[in-house]
Amino acid sequence: MGLKVPVKVIKLIINENNIKIKQEYTPKLFDGKMIVFRVPEMYRDPNLGWSNFVLKGIVSYDVSVSAIVSKDVILDSYIKSVAGKLKRHL
């Protein structure tokens, strides 16, 4: 159970990290297909900003922020759900 981290705090930490990464890294074109998992409450863009770098399309799946904050993402049932989504693309 434990304390819940407010979404605003999570966004702030991620945004600070993203700024630092953006300053230090220039992505190259990827000649393939990408699968992304995103938290819609944190990212409006379903492709997480990769649209201009992925040549063969992006498949985006939403992950609930509550699953991450509550640590449900480490439960076997949740892992099987994500694995099933990934398996469709292998």
N, C-alpha and C positions, 0 to 999 in steps of 0.2 A: 504494500500500500504506500506508505511514505507521503512526503509532500509533493504536490503537483507544481511543476515549473510553469509559470504563466507563459502563454503563447508569445506575448510581447518580448519577454526575456529571450526566449528561444530565437525569435526573429532577429533580435539585436545581435546575438552571438553569431548567428549564421551570416547575417549581412556584413558584420565586421570581417569575418573570415573570407567572405566572397570578395570584398574590396581588396584585401591583401593578395588573394590569389589572382585576381584580375590584373593587378599591377605587376605581378611577377611571371605570368604565363600567357603565351599567345597560342591558342589552339590551332591545329592544322586541320585541313579537310579530312573527313573520315569517309572512305568509300565503302560504306556498309550501312546496315540498319541498326538503330539504337533502341533499347528498351529502357524507359525511365520510370521510377516510382517517385511520386511527389506528394506532398501534403498541400492540398488546395488552399487551406487557410493561410499557408505561408508563401505559396508561389502561384501567381495568377496564370503564368505561361505554362501550359501543359507540357511543353517541350524543354522547359528549364533553360531557355536561351540557346539551345544547341541547333536550332533550325537552320542557321546559315552555315553550319559546319558538317552536317550529316547528309550525305548525298542520296541515300536510298530509303529515307524515311525514318520516322520516330513513332514508336508505340508508347503511349503514356498510360500508366495506371495510377489511380489515386490511393493514397494511404491515409487513414484518419489520424489526425494529430493526437487523439485520445489513445490510440493504440501505441503510439510511440511514447507518450508521457507516462502511460500506465504500465509500460514495458510488456504489453501483450505481444509485441513483435518477436519476443523470444519464446512464445508458446508454440508447441508443436503444431497445433491447428492453424495458427497464423502462418508459420513457416511453410506448411503444406499448401496453403492457399497461394502464397507467393511462388512457390516452386511450380505449382500447376500453371500459373500464368507464364512463367519463364519457359516451361516445357513446350508450350504451344509454338514457341519460336525457334526451337532447336531442330 
